[in-house]
Amino acid sequence: MNKKTNIRVLVVDDDKFMLEFISLLLRELGVSEVLVAEDGKAGLYVLSTQVTPVDLMICDIEMPGMDGVEFLRNIADQKYSGKIVLFSGVDSDLLKATERLAIVRGLQVIGTLAKPVMVGALAAILEKLAMPVLKTVDPSSFKQIFNAEEVRQALIDDHIDIFFQPKIAASNRRVTSVECLARWRHAQFGYVTPDNFISIIEQNGLINDFTRNILKKSTQQLDVWLQQGLDLKISVNVSMENLDRFNLPEIYQEAVQESNVPTDRVILEITEGKLGKDFAQSLDILTRIRLKGFGLSIDDFGTGYASMETLKYMPFTELKIDRIFAHGAAEDSSTRVILESSIKLGKAFGLNVVVEGIENQADCELVAELGCDEIQGYFIAKPMLADEFTRWLIEYEKNNKNYWNYR
């Protein structure tokens, strides 16, 4: 590979691993210059400083702060004339809707990519440009991010760490619980988020061991906090691929009891988008999980399968409203209507309602005003390792003591 393709590419994504990985792939595919930005605002700044135009922009649409839709609106107003590729881990219909929006705004979208990005798909995108990818490059020769053996070895070597993102009560702003989020501590890429490797785990029969490991580590940490006098619950994500065995309730109960934690301190979050895979079996297993004392949360509500039927039949205790129905709701009347209706629906079913993805004070105050129970998002705090969370909690409680007393 002794000759570079003379194009300039800007990659915009809040995932540092994905920035580094896509940059690596682009350079391997012969791209001469790769620029990166960690969010929409940084992307606008990078564009404003360029003397030579950016030929191609690869932009995530789901980012904290300025998301991809806002970013596209801004570059359309600035008459950006380069090509655009949109990519994200969101549902394909939402990615397609964003593509149509960008085209309506006059932007030149030449394709979309789903996460995790594969080198073959990226090479096909480059082929659409005026100066194509080097013909000597064989996309099939590149490793597709990670393989099953790497992930299996990471589990064996205990390279999966837990990050904790707090939730606060909307009524008094006290920290009530934390969501436990897996991160792969990778020697080359640093901490890697699950959307870059969870599909490999699911496709290679590793998901049950992975989830049990996350549950065990999370409850062990909860036990430490409870012994320290912290009144907390935890939420742990469960893949629908886990719901393939009828003894799953016993497996989870045993994992929690080994950590001396009551099951009613643990909420299992199930993503709505996959609930229709085997409805009867899912209902059987989830009902028995509830009988063991666990809480059950329907995650990403409103983005997936048959919401009304799900709420009617499944024994959920909590409804978690996806960030796309909360972000910017204080300023956008349509978003507010959807948000308010979702909160009312959850309350009508007697569920604890959590709104996630809150990134500014206006949206935080709005969701509290609309009657949600708990709030989660970067406005409260980012995900943190356990020690960092403990330090953050001490500082948070000190700064908010006057608010609680006033309430």
Residue pairs with C-beta under 8 A, 6 or more apart in sequence:
1 28
1 30
1 134
1 136
1 137
3 30
3 134
4 30
4 31
4 32
5 29
5 30
5 31
5 32
5 126
5 131
5 132
5 133
5 134
6 32
6 131
7 31
7 32
7 33
7 55
7 56
7 126
7 129
7 131
8 32
8 33
8 34
8 35
8 50
8 52
8 53
8 54
8 55
8 56
9 26
9 31
9 33
9 34
9 35
9 54
9 55
9 56
9 57
9 58
10 34
10 35
10 36
10 37
10 43
10 46
10 47
10 54
10 56
10 57
10 58
11 19
11 22
11 23
11 26
11 34
11 35
11 36
11 37
11 57
11 58
11 59
12 36
12 37
12 39
12 40
12 42
12 43
12 57
12 58
12 59
12 60
12 63
12 68
12 71
13 19
13 22
13 36
13 38
13 58
13 59
13 60
13 63
13 87
14 38
14 39
14 60
14 63
14 64
15 60
15 193
15 195
15 196
16 38
16 190
17 186
17 189
17 190
17 191
17 192
17 193
17 196
18 60
18 115
18 117
18 196
19 36
19 38
20 189
21 117
21 145
21 189
21 196
22 58
22 117
22 122
23 34
23 36
25 117
25 119
25 122
25 142
26 34
26 122
26 126
27 34
28 119
28 137
28 142
29 119
29 122
29 123
29 126
29 133
29 134
29 137
29 139
30 133
30 134
30 137
31 126
35 46
35 50
35 54
36 46
37 43
37 45
37 46
39 63
39 64
39 65
39 66
40 63
40 65
40 66
40 67
40 68
40 70
40 71
40 74
41 65
41 66
43 57
43 59
43 71
43 75
44 66
44 71
44 74
44 75
44 78
47 54
47 75
47 78
47 80
53 81
53 82
54 80
54 82
55 82
55 83
55 129
56 82
56 83
56 84
56 85
56 126
56 129
57 75
57 80
57 82
57 83
57 84
57 85
58 84
58 85
58 87
58 113
59 68
59 71
59 72
59 84
59 85
59 86
59 87
60 68
60 86
60 87
60 88
61 67
61 68
61 69
61 86
61 87
61 88
61 90
61 94
61 95
61 98
62 68
62 88
62 89
62 90
62 323
62 324
63 71
64 357
64 359
64 377
64 378
65 359
65 378
66 74
67 327
68 86
68 88
68 98
69 98
69 101
72 84
72 98
72 101
72 102
72 105
72 107
73 105
75 107
76 102
76 105
76 106
76 107
80 107
81 108
82 108
83 108
83 109
83 110
83 128
83 129
84 102
84 107
84 108
84 109
84 110
85 109
85 110
85 111
85 112
85 113
85 125
86 95
86 98
86 99
86 102
86 109
86 111
86 112
86 113
87 95
87 112
87 113
87 114
87 115
87 117
88 94
88 95
88 98
88 114
88 115
89 114
89 115
89 195
90 303
90 324
91 273
91 303
91 304
92 114
94 303
94 324
95 112
95 114
96 112
99 109
99 112
102 109
103 109
110 125
110 128
110 129
111 124
111 125
111 128
113 121
113 122
113 125
115 195
115 196
116 144
116 145
116 195
116 196
116 197
116 199
117 145
118 144
118 145
119 139
119 142
119 144
120 139
120 140
122 139
123 133
123 137
123 139
124 139
126 132
126 133
127 133
145 196
145 197
145 200
146 196
146 197
146 200
147 200
148 200
148 203
148 204
148 206
151 184
151 197
151 200
151 201
151 204
151 206
152 204
152 206
154 160
154 184
154 186
155 206
155 209
155 210
155 213
159 184
159 185
159 186
160 182
160 183
160 184
160 185
160 210
160 213
160 214
160 217
161 182
161 183
161 184
161 185
161 191
161 385
162 180
162 181
162 182
162 183
162 214
162 217
162 218
162 221
162 385
162 386
163 180
163 181
163 182
163 183
163 191
163 383
163 384
163 385
164 178
164 179
164 180
164 181
164 221
164 234
164 383
164 384
164 385
164 386
164 389
165 178
165 179
165 181
165 376
165 381
165 382
165 383
165 384
166 175
166 177
166 178
166 376
166 380
166 381
166 389
166 392
166 393
166 396
167 175
167 176
167 177
167 178
167 179
167 235
167 354
167 374
167 375
167 376
167 380
168 174
168 175
168 176
168 374
168 375
168 376
168 380
169 176
169 373
169 374
169 375
170 367
170 368
170 371
170 372
170 373
170 374
170 375
171 368
171 373
171 407
172 403
172 404
172 407
173 400
173 403
173 404
173 407
174 400
174 404
175 232
175 393
175 396
175 397
176 232
176 233
176 374
177 232
177 233
177 234
177 235
177 267
177 374
178 232
178 233
178 234
178 235
178 389
179 234
179 235
179 237
179 269
179 376
179 383
180 214
180 217
180 218
180 221
180 234
180 235
180 236
180 237
181 193
181 194
181 237
181 383
182 194
182 210
182 214
182 237
183 191
183 192
183 193
183 194
183 383
184 191
184 192
184 194
184 196
184 197
185 191
186 192
198 239
200 206
201 207
201 210
202 239
202 241
207 239
207 241
207 242
208 242
208 244
208 245
208 251
211 236
211 237
211 238
211 239
211 242
212 251
212 252
212 255
214 236
214 237
215 236
215 252
215 255
215 256
215 266
216 255
216 258
216 259
218 234
218 236
218 266
219 234
219 255
219 256
219 258
219 259
219 261
219 266
220 259
221 234
221 386
222 232
222 233
222 234
222 259
222 261
222 265
222 266
223 259
223 260
223 261
224 386
225 232
225 390
226 232
226 261
226 265
230 393
232 265
233 265
233 266
233 267
233 295
234 265
234 266
234 267
235 266
235 267
235 268
235 269
235 297
236 266
236 267
236 268
236 269
237 268
237 269
237 271
237 299
238 268
238 269
238 270
239 271
239 274
240 270
240 271
240 274
240 275
240 277
240 282
242 248
243 277
243 278
243 281
243 282
243 285
243 286
244 281
245 251
245 285
246 281
246 284
246 285
246 288
248 285
248 289
249 285
249 288
249 289
249 291
249 292
250 292
252 268
252 289
252 292
252 294
253 263
253 292
253 293
256 262
256 263
256 266
257 263
262 293
263 292
263 293
263 294
264 293
264 294
264 295
266 294
266 295
267 294
267 295
267 296
267 297
267 317
267 318
268 289
268 294
268 295
268 296
268 297
269 297
269 298
269 299
269 320
270 286
270 296
270 297
270 298
270 299
271 299
271 300
271 304
272 298
272 299
272 300
272 301
272 302
272 303
272 304
272 305
272 307
272 310
273 300
273 303
273 304
273 305
274 304
274 305
275 282
275 298
275 304
275 305
275 306
275 310
275 314
276 305
276 306
279 313
282 314
283 313
283 314
286 296
286 314
286 315
287 315
289 296
290 296
290 315
290 317
295 317
295 318
295 352
296 314
296 315
296 316
296 317
296 318
297 316
297 317
297 318
297 319
297 320
297 354
298 310
298 311
298 314
298 316
298 318
298 319
298 320
299 320
299 322
300 320
300 322
301 307
301 319
301 320
301 321
301 322
301 342
301 346
302 321
302 322
302 324
302 325
302 338
302 342
303 322
303 324
310 316
311 319
311 345
311 349
316 349
316 351
317 351
317 352
318 351
318 352
318 353
318 354
319 342
319 345
319 346
319 349
319 351
319 352
319 353
319 354
320 353
320 354
320 355
320 356
321 339
321 342
321 343
321 346
321 353
321 354
321 355
321 356
321 372
322 356
322 357
323 356
323 357
323 358
323 377
324 357
325 335
325 338
325 339
325 342
326 335
326 339
326 355
326 356
326 357
326 358
326 363
326 367
326 377
327 335
327 357
327 359
327 363
328 335
328 363
329 335
329 336
329 339
329 363
329 366
329 367
330 336
330 360
330 362
330 363
330 365
330 366
331 362
336 366
339 355
339 366
339 367
339 370
340 370
342 353
343 353
343 355
343 367
343 370
343 371
343 372
344 371
346 352
346 353
347 353
347 371
352 373
352 374
353 371
353 372
353 373
353 374
354 372
354 373
354 374
354 375
354 376
355 367
355 372
355 374
355 375
355 376
355 377
356 376
356 377
357 376
357 377
358 364
358 367
358 375
358 376
358 377
358 378
358 379
358 380
359 377
359 378
359 379
360 379
361 379
363 379
364 375
364 377
364 379
364 380
367 375
368 375
381 389
381 392
381 396
384 392
